[in-house]
Amino acid sequence: MRTIRREDIELLAPAGDWDCLRAAVANGADAVFFGVEKFNARARAHNFTMDELPDIMSFLHLYGVKGFLTFNILVFEEELNEAKQLIEACVDAGVDAVIVQDLGLVKLIREISPDFPIHGSTQMTITSPEAVEFTKPFDIERVVLGRENNLKQIKQIGDQAKLPMEVFVHGALCVSYSGQCLTSEMWGGRSANRGECAQACRLPYDLMIDGVEKPMGDVAYLLSPKDLAALELVPELIEAGVTSFKIEGRLKTPEYVANVVSKYRRAIDRYFDGENPRPTKEELRELEQSFSRGFTVGFLNGTNNKQLVEGTYPKSRGVFVGRIRQILRDGVICELEAPLKRGDGIVFDAGDPTKKEEGGRIYDLRRKGEKIEGEAEGGMIEIIPGRNDVNLNRLHVGDRIWKTNDPHLDKRLRQTYETEKPYRTFPVSLKVSGVEGEPLKSWWTDIRGGHTVFVQSELPLVRAEKRPMDEQLFQEQFGRLGGTIYELSQLDVQLTGELIVPMRELNSMRRMAVELMEDERQKPRAYQKRIVGVYDDVREPSAQQQTSSTVPADKDGVQLTALCRNLDQVKAVLETTEIDFIYADFEFIKQFPAAVEAVRAAGRKIALVTPRIHMPGETGYFNHILKLNPDAVLVRNTGAAYFFLKHQWENLNAPKPQLIGDFSLNVSNHKTAALFLEAGLSKITPSYDLNIQQMVDLLRRAETSKLEVVIHQHMPMFHTEHCVYCTFLSEGTDFTNCGRPCEDHSVSLQDRVGMSHPVRVDEGCRNTVYNAVDQSGAEYLSHFMELGIRSFRVEFLEETPDKVREILDLYSRAIAGQISGTQVWKSLKATNQLGVTRGQLVK
């Protein structure tokens, strides 16, 4: 077993602005990740500009800290030239790596530079060894695993894939798998895959069971997870093979960055120093104070659906202080469970999420009427809020009290980075030599930086008449490095005779040496760079595509396919004559054989659908698909893509189902499409993040004969490891003990406007929340055909057989030119109980 060294472990901190950057460096980060305007997954952060890249990298490298640029979004077709400019700027500035979601961007980076480091973002939804293997042909240096992977899986992925692994250890948790959430996109045109998440998971929902609302008391935030805090699991994470400990928070304050980074720095150092790495109660309290919706270890210890969501509040609360025991004329009495002092901020949580909360600053603390000076540690305390801060009439005995702010803690944290002193110092080894009549020579070695600079005096050495230079003098003069990032640790003096030069020469040599060593540290890392054009790899749009709005659509060879989610829908499709190709996307794998048999008996073709997520040890699902010998497989993750492609490479004579990439592969530009097609997939489904103009831009550049557009569907919004059925309909904690309420009940989540969004379960017990209203692109059908699309898919969810036949008939007639797309739209809107939406296509 390989020995893990301290230098093998990286503490990776977030930075949304310069103060956060300084806070991270000052408190012990080994690396920092940051974004620039437009192209990163935190569009609301202050962010940096492209012009600042050289200064950022110079500052970080001065302190021996790496800098990773986040480019963790999907890139649309017309943005590729801007993306290229940013990548070229990163290469020139010596950025240590770029964190990427879009595999098309990976392709572009490799065209520009064969050796520029790429990290696979958690937005790539990498959760299995097979998914890691899919990235290897593109020389991705490191992968950021999904937050849903547990410690055992993390170790298994590392052992099998043998690639450095980065894991989130602290910060906000997304309830949905990263890269697979379409809720903000669907409801507000603000895509989570573009850094514009509107946090729909933090909204209140009513739980509907079989169409009836279940009373939930004050639990309203059914999808709002607590915050991740793995400080207590640092030893287990190190021993599981995690090489980079990532802290979320580019929207957070510099005080938050300073606080969290310093806590994880101490825990990692204590582990390697042989001390107890577990945090103290005070350390955990301070972490909660900076930001906390309540802490959880997430999925690191395995799935426990009862611990992920608290449900009564969606935002940071800070530290729990206690409950109101009595309400006084000017304050409240509380038995303290955490320290309090004057000036602290507090909020009262009455348990009703719909009402305004009361809160403010503490004006005074009393014990039995006597004023308390300093901090109250515990006991029965009278809390007196500032005048007019709190309406005591709105409080109740039993209400929870939270400390939301600690000014003293914030001041202490600011002092770590608001200082003129260097944030870190580094040891220097110095060799000095000289002979009479020649300059004094010196070699300064930056031990950590790994470079040596040479400096000599301007004046020659002369024989000393009184006090010759000795080791003590050099130690004093050359050791005067205060205010710099260096400290003299080793000195080797080799002078021939009793010699001297003026003191000003020594001072000048010292200053020059520091300047040269800093210059060496700040030199940009050199990478190879080629001159490429973004569209060198594709043909120019044809005249027909450029003027498609005036060219009639060619309807010959256009195929309509149907995706069904139960056997009755499959049978309804088989009763039509227009559909020759059917997708079976069933909740349970045991239902596949009947669908295959029915479709084959009707002389049609069938594709079986993989889950959207693939975890270690779940390839049995794929093997079952292969045994059924379908005509095609709809591939929904890169782990599945690798598995089926590998099976084809290793079994040349075996039947080869057609491999079709689904929307969840996030194809949003022609380079992403080309990458999957070059890998071996035969057809690709464009991303659901594209609006109509972005879709048209893609179709004008991509190989449209190998694209299939989903023209009708219920948008799959949240896709989550968190099981609503298990959490609220069972006493169990996971699939092993929940009793499978999903087999007996139908659950939906009702939003604030009364729409009930169905929640469906897959074979892996993961939940998908679907939009209540159908989305139709019928009005764009002709346009897509003019651009060369020859395959359109209609996806069903809970439609009855009659509804299935009705919808397919409408689209079939539209493709044949018998009715217009607008007529399809109007008919759907008239006959659907909830109407129909154009969804993200018109954002």
N, C-alpha and C positions, 0 to 999 in steps of 0.2 A: 504493500500500500504506500502511495506517495505521501511523503511528509508535507503537510501544509505549513507554509511560512507566512509570517505577517505581511510580507511584501506581495504575496499571492492574492491578498484580499484588498479589494478596492471599495472605498466608501464614496458613493456617487451622490452629489447634492444638486438640488434644483436652483436655478437663478433666473428670476424674471426681470431683474434690473441690476445696476452696478452695486448697489448696497447689498443685495442678496449675494452677488458674486464675492464681494469682500467678506461677508459674514461666513460664507462657506469655506473660504480659504483660511480665515482667521481661526476657525473652530475645528480644523482637522480634516477637511474633505481631501480625498486623493484625486477626485475628478469632479467636474461640474458639467451639467447639461443645460443648454440654453437655446432659445429660439430667436429667429429674426422675423421681422414683420411679414405677415401674410402666410409664410410657408411653415407653420408648426401647429401642433395640436392644442395650443393655449392662445387662441386669437385674442382673448381678453387680457392677457398679461401685457405689461409695459413693453416687453420685448426689446431687442436691439435692432440696429440697422446693419445692412451689409457692409457699409463703410467702417463700422466699428470692429469688424472681425480681427484685423491685425492688432489693434490695441487690446482686445479681449485676450487673444492668444498670448501676446507679449506679457501681459499681467499674470496670467495663469502659469505660463512656463517659467517666469521669474521665480515663482514659488514651488516649482516642481509639480504643478497640478495639471492634469489633462483637461482638455476642453472638447466636449462633444456637442455638435450642433443637431438639434432636433428638426428633422424634416419628415415628421411622422404623421403625414396626411396623404390623402389621395391627390394626385396631380391631374388636372383636366388637360385635354388636348391642346388648347390654345395657351396654356401656361408653360408648356415644355421649354420654350426658349428662355423664359424667365428662370425656370428651374435650372437650366444649364448654366446660366450666368451665376447663380448662387453657388452651384457646385464648383465652378471654376474659381470663384472667390474663396471658397473653403480650401481648395487645393493650394492656392497661392498664399493664403494666410497660415497654412500649416495646421489647420484644425485636425485634432487627433482622430476623429471619426465622425461620421454623420449617421444619425439614428433614423432609419427609413421604414415606412409602412408600405409604400407602393413598389411592387416588384418591377414595374416599368421604369421607375426612377433608378432602381438597382441596375437595370439594363443600361440606362443612359450613363450612369456613373462609370460602369465598366467600359463603355465606349470611350469616355473621356480619359479615364485613368485606370490602368490595370492593378495598381497597388494602393489606391486610396482606401483607407479602412471604412468598412460599412458594418453597422450594427443593425440587426433585425429587430424592429420595434415590437413592443407587446401588441401594437395595432395590427401586426401580421397574424395574430392569433396562433402563435406557435405553442403547442401544448403537448407534443409527443416527439419521440425520437425520429419518427418518420417525417414529421414536419421540418425538423432540423436538417435531415438528410436532403430534403428538397432544395434547401438553400445552398448547399455546398458547392454546386457547380458555379455559383456566382461569387465564390470566395468571400462570403460573409464571415466576418471575424468573430462575431459574438451574437447571441440571441437573447432577447428579453422575454422570458417565459410569461405565460398568462398568469394573472393573479390567482387563478383557480387551481393551479397545480399545488399538490400537497408535498410535504418533505420527502416522502417515499418516492413519489413520481419525479421530483426534481433530481434525486440521486439516480434514479433509473435512466432518465433522459441523459444526464451527464455521462454515466457509465457507458451507455450505448452510442450516443452521438459524438462524444469526445470533442465537444466544442465548449468554450467558456460560456458560463451562464450568468445572466444578470437577473436579479429577482427584486421586485418591489418589497420593501420591508416596513415602510411607514407612509401614512398619508391617506387620502381619500380613496375609497373603493368604488368602482363602477359596479352596479348590480348586473349589468350586461357584460358579456365578453367584449373586451376591447377589439375594435375593428368590426364588430357585428351589431352595433346599435344603430337603428334607423329612426328612432322615435322623434328626435329633434328635427331631423330631415323631413319626416312625414308631416309633423304638425306645424312646423314653423319655418321650414326651408333653411334651418340652421344645422348643418350636418356635424355630428360628432367626429366623422372621418375627415372633417376640415377644420377641427379645432374650435367649433362654434357650439358645442353642446349646451342646450338650454336646461339641462338637468331635470328632465321630465320625471326621472326616478325619485326626485325629492318632493314631488307633488302628492297630495292626499288622494286616495282611491277608496271606494267602497268595494267590499268583497261580495260578489254575487255567486251563489251556489245554486246551480240548476235554475237560474233565473230569479232567485230570491235573495235579497240582501241579508247578509249575516251581521248581527249586531257585534261591533268590535270595541265598544267603549271608547277610550281615548286613543286607541291604536288606529291611526289613519294613514301613516306613511309606510305602506306595505312593501314598498320597493326601495326604501332609503337605507342603505347599509350603514353600520357604524364605521369608524375609521380604523384602518389597519395600523397595528402597533406590534411589531415582532421583536421588540427590544429584549424580551425575556427568552427569545429563541435563538439568540446570536450563536451560541455553541452548536446547536442542532443545524442551523443554516450553513455554518462553516463546514461541519462534518458531512453535510449532504452534498458538498461540492460547489456551493454558490461562490462565485469569484467576485461578483460585484453586488454590493448592498445598495439598492436604489431607494432614494427618498423622494416621494411625490411632493410637489408644491411650488410650481412656477407662478402660481397666482397668490402665494402666501407672502407674508411680510419678512423682512430681513431678520427680525427677532425670532420668528418661527424657524428660519433656516439655521440661525446660530444655535438655538436651543436643541433642535433635533439632531443636527450634525454632531454637536459636542457630546450628546448622550450616547450615540452609536459609536463615536470615536473611542470613548472611554470603555464601553463594553467590549469592543474588539481588542483594544490594547490589554485590557485585564485578562481576556482569554489567553492571549499569547504570553502574558507575563506570569501565567500560572495562578492568577488571583481569581476570586469569585466574580464571574462576569455578570451575574444577575443584578438587575437594577434595584436600587433602594426605593422605598415608598415615596421619598421626597423627589427622586428623579422621575418617577412615573407621574407624580402630581404636576411637576413642572412641564412635562410633555403635554398633559391634558390641558394645562393652562394656556399654552400657545394656540392650540386648536384641537378640538375633540368633539365628535358627535357620540362619544362613548367609544371605548377601544375594544377591538377584537383581533385575534390572530388570523382572521379570515378563514381561508381554506388550508392553511399550512399544516394544521394537525388533522386534516380530513374534513369532510363535509359534516356540518352540524347546523341544520336549517333553523334551529331554535336560537342560535347565538348571533347570527349575522345581522338581523334587523331588530332594532328596539321598537320602532313604530310610533312613538309618541312625539317625536320632534325631528326635523330634517336638517337642522343647522348646528353649528358649534355651540356647546354649552359651557365648556371649561370644566372646572372642578366642582364635584358635588359637595355641598357644604352641610346639608341636613334638611330637615323639614320644619315648617312653622309649628311650634308648640302652642303659642299664644300670641294674640295680636294686641299690642299696646296702643296708647294714644298717639305716640310718636315713632313707633317701630314695631318689631316683632321679637319674640323669644325663640331661640333655636338651640338645640343641643348639637354643638359643632362636631363634624366628622373630618374637618380639614381646617387648617389655620386661616384666620382672617385678621385684617388690620384696617385702620382708617385709610380711605382713599381707594380701596379695592372696589372694582365694579362687580355688581351682583344683578341677577335676574330671578324673578319668581316664576316658576312654572306651575300654572294652575291646572294643567292636564287637558285644557281645551285648545286644540291647535287652531281653531278658527278665530280666537279672540286675541286682542292686543296684549302683549306681555308687559308687566310692570318691572321696572328695574332702574338702576342708577348707581351712584357712588355712595360708599359708607361714610357718613359724617362722624359717627361716634360708635364706640362699643362700650357696653357696661356689663358688670357682673353684680347682680343684686343692687342695682342703682348706682354702683360706684364705677366711675369712668376707668377704662382700661388703657394704659399707655403701652405702646408697642403692639406685639402680635398676640392674639388670643389663640392658644393651641387647642383648646377643647373645653368641654363642660357646657353648662347652660348659660347662654350669652344673649344679651339684649342687643339687637342690631338696629341702629338708628340711621336710616337713609337720609341723604341730603334733602333739604327743604324743597318741596314741590317735585322731587324726583319720582316719588312713588305714591300712588293713590291707595292708601291702606284699606279703603272700603272695598277694593276689588280683590283683596287677598282672603285666603281661607286657611284655617287650621289644617295642616297636612300637606299644603303646597310645598313643592320642592324648591330649594334655594341653591343657585349655582354661582360660583365665583367666575365671572367672565373675563376679568382683567386684573393683573397684578402689576402696578406701575414700577414697583421696586425690582421685580424680576425683569421687566422690559429694560429698565435702565442698566441693570447688570449685563444683560445680553448685548445691548448697544455698545457698551464699553469695550467689548471684545473686538469690534471692528471699526469703531469711531476713534481711532488712535493714530498718532503720527509715527508710532514705533512700527518696525517691520513685524509682519504677522508670524513669520517663522525665520529661524536662522539655520545655516548649514555649515558643516565643518570644512575647514580648509587645511590642507597639508602644504607646508612651505619649505622649499629648499633654497638656501642662500649660499653663493660662493663668490670668491673674488681673489685677485692678486693685485699687487701694487702696480699702478700705472694703467690699469684697465677698469672699465665700468664695473660696478657691483651688479651681479647677475642674480635674478630670482625666478623661481618656477613655482607658480601658485596653482595648486590642484584643488578644484571643486570636487570633493570626494563623491557627493551624491549626484552632482551633475555629470561627472565622468569626463571632465575636460581639464586641460592644463594650459595656462597662459604664461608667456615669458615677458618679463619686464626688467630693464636694466637702467642704471642711473645715467644721467647725462654727463656728469663729471666723473673723472677717473678716481679710483681709490688712491689715497696717499698715506704715507707712514704717519702714524699717530705719535705726537710728541708727549701727550699727557694721558688721555683716557681712550684707549683703543676700543673699537666696537666689539661687543661680545654677545653671547646668546641671550643674556638678560636684556640687553639694550634692544636687540631685534624683537624679543618677545614683547617688550613694552611698546615699541614704535609701530611694528607691523601688526601687533595685536589690537591696536586702536580701531576696531571695526564697528564700534557702537553706531547705531543708526543705519547700518547696512544689513543685508541678509546673511552676512558671514560672521563666523567666529573662528579664531585660530586654534586648531586642535593639535597639530604636529609641526615641529620646527627642526630643521636640520641645517646647521651652520658649518660651512667649510671655507674658512678664510686662511690664506697663506700669509702669516705675519701679523703684526699689529697695525691695523689699518683703520681709516676713517674717511667718511664723506660728510658733507653738511647735513644736518637734520632735515632741512627742507627737501633734500633729495629723497630721503626715506619716506617723507610724507607724500611727495609726488608719486613715488613708485607705488605706494599703498593705494592711493586714489586711482591710479591708472590700472592697477591689477583688479580692483573691484569693478571698475567700468568694463574691462575686457571680459571678466568672468560673467558679469550680468549680460553682456552682449551675446556671449556664447549660449547662455541659458535661453535667451529670448529669440534666437534665430529660428525662423519657421522651419518646420520639418519638411524635407524635400520629397516630392512625389513626382511620378511620371505624369505628363499631361499631353494629350493629343488634341489636335484641332479637328472637331467633328461638327457636322450639321445635325440638328435634331431630326430632320426628315430625310437624311441620307439613306435610311433603310426602307423607305416606302416610295411607291409611285406617286406622282402628282395626281390630285383628284381629276377624274375624267370630266370631259365637257358636260356629260349627262349629269354627273354629281354636282358640278358647279352651278348648273341651271336647272336643278331637279324640280323646282317649283313649276316650271313650264313644260316639263316632259311627262307625258302620261305614264302611270305606273305599269310596269310589265308584270302581269299576274300569272304568267306561265311558270310552273314549277314552284309556286309558293305553297308552303306546308303549314298547316295549323296543327299544333300538338296540345295535349291536355295533361295537366298534372292533377292527380286525384289523391284524396287523403282517406278514402275508405273504399271497400269493395263495391258498395252500391253505386258510387260515382263511376267506378271503372265499368260496371255493367251498363250504366246509362250511356257512357261514351261509346261502348261497343254497339249500342243500338243505332248510332248514327252511321252515316256512310262517309262522312267527310274526314274523319280522324283515323289515321293509320298508325300513329305513334303516341303511346301513352306512358306517362311517368307515374310510378307508384311511390308515394311518399307517406308511408303509414307510421302510426305511432309505435307499433310493435312488430318486430321482425317476423314473428310467427304468422303474420297475416300475408306475407309476401307470396308463398307458394300458390295460394288460391288465385291471386291476381295474375301470376305468370300463367297458370293453367287456363284461366278464362281468356286472356289475351291471345295466347297461342292457339286455342281452339277456334278463335274468330279469325285467325290468319293475319293478325296485326302484330306490331312490334312493341316491346315493352322495355322501359328503362327503370332500373331500381335506384333509389335515391339514398345517398349516404347521409348520416347526421352532419350538422354544421360543425360539430366539435369532435375531435379525436384525441382521446387520452391514452397514456401508456397502457398496454395490455388490452386494448379494445379492437384489435385487428380481427377477432373472431367474427365481428359483424361483417367485415369485408369478405372473409372466407365464405360466410353463408351466402352472400350475394353471388360470389363466383360459382358456388355449387348449383345455384338456380339457373346459371347460364343465360343471363338476360342479353338482349340485343345491345343494350347500352347501360352505362352507369352515369348518373348525374352526380358529379364530384363537388362537394361543398367545402372542402378544406385541403390544404396542401399535404397534410399527412396522408389523406386518402389518395390524392394524386400520385404521391410517391409510391404508395403500396401497389396500386393497380398498374402503374407504369413498370415498376420493378417486376411484377408478376409476368407482364408481357415480355420483358427482356429475357427473363429466366425460363420462360415456357413458350418457345417460339412456335411449337406445333399445337399448342392449346387454343381453344376458341378465344377470340379477342373481342370483348365487348367494346363498342364505341365509347370513348370517354368524353363526356361533355362537362365543361366547367360551369358552375352556377354563379349567381350574382354574388355570393359570399366570398368569392375569390377577389372581389373588388377591382374588376377591370374597368378603368376609367380613362385610359388613353391607348393609342395604338401599340405602344411599346409593351404594355402589360399584356395585351391580347397576343402579341407576337411571341412574348416569352412563354406563355402557356402552350401556344400552338407548336412552337419549336421544341418544347419539352415532350410533346407527344399527345396532347389533347386534340381532339378532332373538331371540337366546336366550343364556343365560349358565349356566356351570357353577360352582357354589360352590367356594370354596377347599378344599383338602385339609387345611387347618389347623384346621378346625372339628370339635369333638367333637359328640356327639349333641345335647347341650343347646344348644350354640351354633348348630348347624344348625337346630334347631327354632325358636330365637329369630329367626333370619334368615327362615325360611319364614313365620313369623307376620306379618312386616312387608313382605316382598317380594312382587312380582307372580309368584306360583308358576307361572302358566301359561307364563311365559317363562324358567323354570329347568329345567335338566336335571341330575339327580343321578347321579353315577357310583356304582353299587351294588356293583361287583365289579371288582377290578384287582390288579395287582402295583404297589405304590406306587413311583413314580419318585423316588428319593431324591436322590442327587447328580446335578447336571447341570453338566458342566464342559467348558471349552475344552481342558483337559489330556487328551491321548489316551493311555490306558493301552496300547493296541495299539502305537502308534508308539513309546512310551517303552521298552517291554520286549520287543517282538517284532520290532523293526526297528533297523537301523543309522541310519535317517534321523532328521530333526529335525521334519518337519511333513508335511502331505499331499502336498507336491510331490515328496518323495523317500523316502517311507516304504515304498513298494511295496504298499500296501493290504493288510496282513495281516488286516484285518477282513473281507475277502471270502473268506478261506480258513480262518479259525479263529474259535472261539467262546471268549470270555474271561469268567471270573467271578472275584469276589473273595471269598475264604473268610474269615469272621470268626473270633473266638476260640472261639465255640461250635460251629463246624463248618458253619455255614450258608454256602452259596455264592450270592452275589448276582450275577445276570447283568449284563454290561456290553454295552450296545448302542450302535451308532454311527449318527449321522444324516448327512444329505447334506452338512452343513457340517463333518463330521469331529469333531463334538462328542460326548462320551460321556454316556450316562445309565446310572447304576447303579440297578437295580431291586431291590426287596426280594425275597428268595427265596420268601417265602410269600405266597399270595394273600390279599387283604383282601376281606372280604364284609360288606356292610351288610344282608344278607337279613333279619335279625331286626327291622330298622326299616322294612321295605318298607311295611307296612300303615300305620304312623304317618305316613310321608311322603305316602302317598296321601291319608290323612285331611286332611293339611295342604294338599292341592291340587296336589301334584306329579303331572304327567302324562307325564313322559319320564324313563326310567331307562336308563343306559348300562352295558353290560358290556364291559370292556377285556381283550383277550387279549395274551399276550406270546409264549410258546414252546409254547402248547398245541397238541396234535395235532388234526386234524379231528374225531376221535371225541370228544375232550375238549370241543371247542368245542360240538358238538351236545348233549352231555350237560349242560353248564353252562347253555346257553340254554334247554333244556327245563325245567330246574329253576326258573329264574326266570320263565319264561312261565307255568308251572303255578301258581307262587306269586301272580303278578299276577292270574291268573284266579280265584284263591281256591280252587284244587283242593288245594293243600298250604299249610302255614304257612311263614313265614320261618324259624322255628326248624328245621323239617324240612329246608329247603334247607341251612341251616348244618350240621346234623348229617350230611347226605349228603355235602357238600363235604369235611367234616373226615374222614369215613370213607374217601373215595375218593382224596383228594390225598395223595401220598407224604409231603409236608412238612406236611400239615394245612392249616389256614386260620386267619386272624387277624381280629379286629375292628379292629385297628390303632388309629389316633388317635381313632376314634369313641368309645372308652370311656375316654379319658385322664381 
